Amino acid sequence: MKKSGMKKEFQLHSDLSEVQNASAKVLAFLKPLRLGEGVLFDIRLCLEEALINAIKYGNEGRKDLKVRLAVEAEPREVRLSVEDQGRGFDSSKVNDCTRAENLGKAGGRGVFLMHQLMDRVKYNAKGNGVLMVKLLNKETRAPKQGK
Amino acid sequence: MDVKLYEDDGVTVFQVNGEINISSSPDLRKHFEKLSSKKIVLDLEKVTYVDSSGLATLVEMLKKTKSKGGILGLAGMTEKVKSLFEITKLDKLFAIYPSRSQAVSQVK
């Protein structure tokens, strides 16, 4: 791939059935990076969690609202940004899903996984957009195939 | 995602094949609700992907089983899927076994 990196943008309808299609397109876009299965799993999971949150909670499932997705890839990192057209939310108010009293509850695990599996997660001031960065190194590359 | 059900040594083995995600979770829940057994092993060996909706569905299945006085064990997870349980501390909530046979012998 070019050292200057590559970028692609997508726009999704607020429809959960579009989530897996969008993540498949992003993974196909990242194919030239020859990433390992583990890092591709992490990228897919965090991207899908962010898209689901944007559609379900950000745009509240309103079909007239869109979700913007951008992916940028450079030799040393992958950046994913997801932005909805909702009112935004305060990520600091998400319950810690790992606390004993929350383990049996449903909420907060998606955002928690995004923070754990990505190297950097940053919300915009309004809270309707998130940037996730995954750093790439030797360990994140797929092993070379034998000749 | 598809599900196979069979009995092993008095335990109902609920074998899931594919992904447990926001699309497949409702189906998984429906299959599970039909079960009357109180001793259940969820064989996840062939599960390739789980998202937070899938994790929440598994938690719900565990709670329902416990509310009936039953036992539910998870078995055969791939390293990647297991790591999600460890990261989210759900490994403290579930009984997790390396293989289906080990799970069956503990749950029976």
Chai-1 contact restraints between the chains, C-beta under 6 A:
chainA,res_idxA,chainB,res_idxB,connection_type,confidence,min_distance_angstrom,max_distance_angstrom,comment,restraint_id
A,F41,B,K80,contact,1.0,0.0,6.0,A-B,restraint_1
A,E48,B,D51,contact,1.0,0.0,6.0,A-B,restraint_2
A,E49,B,S52,contact,1.0,0.0,6.0,A-B,restraint_3
A,I52,B,I22,contact,1.0,0.0,6.0,A-B,restraint_4
A,C97,B,T88,contact,1.0,0.0,6.0,A-B,restraint_5
A,T98,B,K89,contact,1.0,0.0,6.0,A-B,restraint_6
A,L103,B,L93,contact,1.0,0.0,6.0,A-B,restraint_7
A,G104,B,V59,contact,1.0,0.0,6.0,A-B,restraint_8
A,A106,B,A56,contact,1.0,0.0,6.0,A-B,restraint_9
A,R109,B,S52,contact,1.0,0.0,6.0,A-B,restraint_10
A,R109,B,L55,contact,1.0,0.0,6.0,A-B,restraint_11
A,R109,B,T88,contact,1.0,0.0,6.0,A-B,restraint_12
A,G110,B,S52,contact,1.0,0.0,6.0,A-B,restraint_13
A,Q116,B,I87,contact,1.0,0.0,6.0,A-B,restraint_14
